[in-house]
Amino acid sequence: MKYLTFCCFSLSLLLVSCAKESPSDSTSVEQPVTSEDVKQKVGEAVDTAKEFTKQKRDEYAKQFQQQLEDLNGKITALESRGAKLKDDAKVKWNEQLDELKKQRDQVSKNFEEFQKSSVDAWEGLSKDLDVAWDNLKEAYDETAEEVKENNKD
């Protein structure tokens, strides 16, 4: 008898607890999502993405500007070291330096165009600017090495 009572009590407790958790009772009344809600959320997402892109662009521009300024200082130092060269080495070095300055001026011009570009176009322009920078850096390294070798003589 005790067993039957315990089973009946457990069954009634189970039924009562299940009755309280019916799906219609447990969910709160939610407002349906409207097209205006969707437009607002999409608009916020687009604005956030644009701001993020702008921040990345500005960060890239600041870093690139610093690299360009550093290289300009190195070119100035290279000019003073190259001025000590003599004869044919100086003529060749002057040609290399002129070419280096032309490349630097072109990269500076590209950078100015990059700064004027729209936020949407910056990724493509930054890739072109990176290639131009790599070429300029390589030209600088070659010219610096040439000066170094000729100053040993």
N, C-alpha and C positions, 0 to 999 in steps of 0.2 A: 504494500500500500504506500509506503514511504517513497518507493521508487516511482510509482505512478503519479504521486503528487508532485514529486520533483520534476518529472518529465512534463507534466501539464503546466507547471509554473514556468519552466524554461521555454516551452513552446509559446506561451502567452507573452512572455518577455520578448521573445524573438519577433513575434507578430507586431507588437507595439513599437519596437524600435525600427522595424522595416517600414511601418506605416508612416513614421515621421520623416523618412528620407525619400519620399516619392519624388521623382524628377520634376514634376510640376511645382511642388512646394519648395524644393531646395534651390532652384535657380531664381535669382532675383529678376525682376522685370527690367529688361534692357531695352533701351531705345534702339530702333532699327538704324542702321548706318545709311546715311543719305548721300547723294552725289555731292552735295556741298561739303560734307565731312571728308569725303575722299579728295575733293579738290583742295581743301585746306591742307590736309596732310601731305599731299603731293607737292603743293606749293612750298610748304615748310621744308620738305626734303630737298627740293631743287635749290632753295635759298641756302640751305646748309652746305650742299655740295659745291655751289658757286663760291661761297665764302672759304671753304676748305681749299679749293683750287686756287683762289686768289692768294691765300696765305702761303701755299706751296710755291707759287710763282714769285711772290715777293721775297721769300726765303732764298730761292734759287738766284734771283737777281742780286741780292745783297752779297751772297757768296761769290758770284761771278765777278761782281764789281771789285771785291777785295782781291781776288786772284789777278785781275787785270792791273790793279794798282801795284801789287807786289811785282808783277812782271815788268811794269814800266820802270820801277826802281832798279831792277836787275839789269835792264837794258841800259840805263844811265850809267850804272857801275861798269858794265861791259864796254861802253864807249870810252871811258877813261882808261881802262886797261888796254884796249885796242889802239889807243892813240900812241902808245909806246912802240908799236910795231914799226918795222922798217921795210922799205923798198917794195918788192912784189907782194910780200905778205900783207902789207898795209893796203895795197890796192885791192887785193882779193878780199880782205877783211871788210873794207869799205863797201864793196859790192854786196857782201853777205849782210852787213848791217843795214844797208838800204833796203834790201829785200825783206829783212826781218821787220823793219819799221813799216813797210807797206802792208805786210801781213797783219801786224798789230793794228794799224789804222783800219784795215778791213774788218777785223774782229770787233774793234770799237764801234764801227758803223753798224755792224750786224747787231751788236748789243743795244745800241740806241733804237734800232727798229724793233727789237725784242721788247724793250721797255714801253714802246708805244703800242704794242700789239694788244689785242683783246685777251681776256683771261682764257677764252675758249681755244685760242690758237697757240697758246704758249708752249704746249708740250711738243708740237712739231717743230717750232722755232728753236726750242731749247736743244733738241737733238742736233739740228744744223749748227747751232752755236757750239755745242760740245765738240763736234767734228772739227770746226774751225779752230777752236781752242787747242785741241790735240795737235793739229798741224803747226800752229804758232809755237807751242811749247817745244815741239820737236825741232823746229827751225832755231829757236833760241838755244837749245841744248847743243846743237851742232855748231852754232856760231861760238858759243862759250868754249866748247872743246877746241875749236880752231885757234882761238885767242890763247888759250892755255898752252897748247902745243907750240905755237909760234913765240910765246914769251919765254919758253925754256931755252931757246937758241941764244 
